[in-house]
Amino acid sequence: MHRNKAILSILTVLIRLVCFPAAAAAEDKGPLPHASEFSEMLGLTAEDVFSRSEIPESIFSYRGNTPDEDNVVFYYPDSIYLFWFQDRIWQVRADERWIGDVNGVRMGMNLQDVRELWGPPVNNRDDNPTWTLPDQGYPVRIRLYFSDTGALNDMYVYRADW
């Protein structure tokens, strides 16, 4: 049984290297996406995603605040999540383990540091500030979540018209 798992693991690695060489090369340069790269993922179809990147590490469902907010989510090992509505991506999430930056903002920063880089958010009334990003033919926003200690630990780039 362990031998079969080892063979499957080796085959998986080989398939990824052969079928997705761009994803292997991207690992060498390190993840440094900017907000525009996150927002450009919005609206992509499954065909677009599979032709551009590696296969997700896991796929799961996630229920929003109401039953009509069910999502299918692709999780990637670099701590990026793609949220699907019908057949298109409507939201991209990076969690606290993500090591990249969005226009200079990194996980672990406090709100004051973010405000110094990006200016004031469009909402000052809650603990999870939101900024407007360049329009993509629909409104795009980025929402940041901070831990109890004040450190950035989650960010979402999403279509604001849904």
N, C-alpha and C positions, 0 to 999 in steps of 0.2 A: 504494500500500500504506500509506504514512504517513497519507494522507488518510482511509482507512478506519479506521485505528486511532484517529485523532483524533475521528472521528464516533462510534465506539463508546464512547470515553471520555466524550464529552459526553452521549451517551444514557444511559450508566451513572449519571452524576451526576444527570441529570434524573429518572431513574427512582427513584433513592434519595431525592431531595428530595420527589417526589410521593408515593411509596409509603411512605416512612418518615420523615415530618416530625418525629416525636418524637426520632429519632436525631439529626437535624440540630440540633434545639433543645438536646439534651443536650450537644453539643459546645461550645455557648456557655457553659454554666455550669461546665464543667470536671469531670473525674472525681474524685469523692470518695466512693467506696463504703466501706461499713463491713463488718465481718465478717458481719453479718446479711444484707447484700445479696448477698455472695458465697454464703453457705450457702443462701439462698433460691433460688439457681439450681439447686441440687442437686435432682435428680428431675424437672426440666422435660423435656417432650417436644420434638420438633422443631417441632411446631405452636406450642407455647408460645414457643419461642425466636424463631421467625420472625415471630410476631405482636407481639413486644415489642422487638425490636432490629433492627439493620441486618444485611445479608447478610454472612457471613464473608468476609474477604479471601482466605483459602485454607482448604482442607480437606485433611488428610493422615492417614495411618495412623502409629501409633506403637506399637512393641512394647515391653512392659514387661520385667520380669526373666525371665518364662517365656512360652512361646507362648500360653498361655491368658490372657495379659494384653494381648491386642491391643486397641487403642483407635482410634476415629476421633476426630480432633481438629479443631475449628473454631478458626481463628486470626482475631482481630480486630485492626485497626490500632492500637488503644490498648494493645497488648501483653497482651491477655487471651486465654486459651485455654480452650475448653470441651471436656472429655474425655467421650466417650460410651461407655456400656456398654449393649449391646442398643439400646433406643430412649430411654434417659434419660441425663441428665448425672449423672456420679458424681464429677467432680472439676473444679475451676476453678483455673487457674494464672495468676499474674501474673509476668512476667519483669522483669529489671533495668531495662528501658526504661520501665516503667509509672510514671506520675507521680502516682498517687493515694496514698491511705493506707488502712490498715485499723486502725481504732480508734487512730489516732495513729502507727502504725508505717509507715515509708516505706522505700523502697529506699535502700540506702547506709548505713542505721543499723547500729550494731554490736550484738552480743548483749547487752551490759550495758545499753545504752539501752532495748532491747526488754524486758528483765527488769524494769527500773524502771517501765515502763508496765504490763506485763501480769502481773508476778509470775513465780514459777518455772514452768518447763515441766513437763509430766507425765512427760517422759523426760529424765534428766540424763546418760544413758550414751553419747550420741553427739553428733556435731558438728551435727546437724540437729534442733534441738529442736521439740517438738510441744506444742501447747496444745489443751485441750478447749473447744469452742464450745457454745452452747446446743443441746440436743437438738432434732431436727426430726422426731421419731418414729423416728429412728435416730441413732446417735452421729455427731457431726461434729467434725472436727479441723482444725487449721491447722498445717502443717509449714513451717518456714523453713530456707532454705539460705543459707550465707554463703560468700563468696569466700575465697581464700587470705589476703587482706588483712584479713579480718574484717567485710567490708561485706555487708549483706543484698542478695542478688541474685536470689532466687527465692522464691515462696511458693505453697503449694498448700492449698486448702480442699477437703476430701474427705469422702465417707461412709466412716466407719471400720469399717463392718460388711462391707466387701467385701474 
